[in-house]
Amino acid sequence: MMLEKVKGKFGIDVSENNGCVDWKAVKEAGVDFAIIRLGYGNRHLDRKFYCNVNGALEAGLKIGVYYYSYALDIEDAETEAHFMVDILRDCGLTTDELEMGVWFDMEDADGYKKRYSVTDSEMLTEICIAFTSVCEIRGYKCGVYASYDWLANRLDTSLLSDAPIWCAQWGGDCEWEDALLWQYTDALEIDGHVFDGNICREV
């Protein structure tokens, strides 16, 4: 993780769901970094991943990547992690180039985990540990993205003490004191497009 170099800076996170991003406009709007979705679930590559990486770097932004998990158990999480690292190595993105880090997106926005009754704190935490451990073994320090509610009530963060935290809590303050990244809004408008807004925090 290279986040100490950009504390206090503003950024966005993006995926194929954001469509074609005008990275020049993003840079001109004062954005310092972008965290780009690499993929999701069982070996699904985000269709805009390479385009977004190249565009952000060409615009002069610092970048990181994240992986949206559909893992229901440890084996699933390990498969997702290996796929992510394989892609990073295939496209030559080293830890030095990923100044905004590598992140495991632990949430259940579409209710997938709930439908399969994967709601137990112990299993959810073990899934996080499995993913981040594979990344660590393969040379990429990995943090965990989750909402404040999940960090406070759904995950055993005492077992994630080695993992940096990216906390989603929309509003005027981030209550997770140790969060290195804070996703403070899902309504940051730039050049007619809406993004999630993030701050790299002083902690």
N, C-alpha and C positions, 0 to 999 in steps of 0.2 A: 504493500500500500504506500502510495506516494502523497497521500492527502495533505500532509503537513505543508506542502508547498502552495496550496491553494485555499487555505482557511479564509473564511469570510467572503468567498466568491460565490457567484450565482450560476446555476446551471439548469438544464432540462434533462428529462429522460424521455426516450423515444422508442417506438416500435413501428412495424408496418402499419399499425392502426393510425398513425399520424400522416400517412400518405407520403408524398414527395416533399421533403423539407428543403426550404430555401436557406441553406446554411450561411450564406453571406448575410442575409437579413437577420438571422439569429445572432451572428457575431456582432453586427452593427447595433443590435438591440441591447448590447452590453452583457450578453451571456458569455461566461468563461469556460464552461465545460458541458459535456453531454455524456449521459450514461445510456448506452445503446443496447436494446434487447438483442441477444444473440439467438435465442431460440426458446422453445417451450416444450414441455411434455416429453414424450418418447421420441427423441431425435428429430424434432421438427425445427428446421432452421428458419429464423425470421426472414421473410422474403426481401426485406430492405436492409438486412444487416450490412452487407458489403458496401452498398450504396451509402448508407448512413455513416459508416466508419470512414470511408474515403472522403465524403463531403465534409464531415466535421473536422477531420485532420487538415484538409486543404484550406478550410476557413480559419485555421489557427486555434481551434478549440482543443482543450485537454479532453481525453475520453476515458471512459470505463465501460464495462459491459455487465449485463445482468441476464439471468436465466429464470423464466417463469416456470415454476415447478407444478407438475401434476402427480408427483410421486405419492404413492399410497403406502410404501414401505421402504425399508433400507435399500433393497436391491434396485428398486425404481430410481431412488435418489442417486445411487452410485452410477447407474446407466446414464442418467442425465448429466452428471458431472463429467464422466469420461467423454461424452459427446461434446460438451462445451470445450473442454481442454483440447480435444482433437481438432476442433475448428480453429481455436486460437493458434495452435501450433501450425496448422495447415496454412493459415493466412499470415503467419509470421509476427503475430502480436505478442511481444514479450511483456513482462511485468513492468519494465521501465517505460514502455510506451503506453501502458494502461495506468496513467497517473491517477485516475479516479477510481481505480480498483476493479475487482471482480466481485459480483454480488449474486447471492441466492435469493430469489424472490419467493418468500413463504407467505402465501395468502390463499384465499379461497373465494375469489371475486365472483365466480360463476357457480359456486356451490358444489363443485365436483367432489371435493373431499367429503363434504357432508353427505352427499348421495351415497358414498361408499362407506359411510360411518367411520371415517378416519378423522376423529375429533379429539382423541385422547392426547393430553398434553405430553405424556411420555413418548408416544409414537411420533408426534409432530416434532418434538425436540430431537429425537433420534434421526429423523429424516434430515433435519438441518445439519446435524453432526456428520452424518454419512456423506452428504454432498460436499461440505466444506473440507472434510478430511481427505477425500479423493483429490480435490483441487490442491490442497497443501502438499500431499505426497508427490503430486506431479508438477510442483513448482509455482503454483499460483495461490497466494494468500487470498482467502475468500471471506467476505462479510455476509451478513444476513439482513435482508430488507423485510420489514413487517410493519404493520400499523402499531400505533401505541397500544391499542387494546390487546392485540395479539402478544406484544412484548410483555405487557403487564399481567395478562390473564390466561394466555393460551400456550405460551412457551416457557420452559424452565431456563431462563437466561443465565442462571448460575452455572449451567453446564455449557454455556456458549461464551465463556469468559475470554477465550482467545479470539473470538470472531468480532471484527468491527461491526457496528450497528448503523443501519440506515433506517430511520424512523419516519413513517408517514403519519403526520398529525396536522391536518389542515386547520389553519387559523393563525393566531398571533404569537404562539409560543410552542416550543417543543419541550414537553415535560420529561422526555427520556434524557436524563442529564448527560449520559455518556455517548449519545449518538454522534457519530462523526458527520453523517449526512442527515439533513432534515428535509423531507418532502412536505412543503408547507401549503401547496395548493395544487388543484387539478384544473385551474382556470387561468393559466398564464397565457395571455394573448400576444402573439408576435406575428405581424404581417398578415393578419386575418386568420391565423391558425392558432389552435389552443393546445397547450402543453402542460405537463406536470412541472411545477417549479420547485427547485431545490436550492438549499444553501449548504455549503461546506462549513461546518461550525467550528468555533473555537471551543475546545473542551479541556 
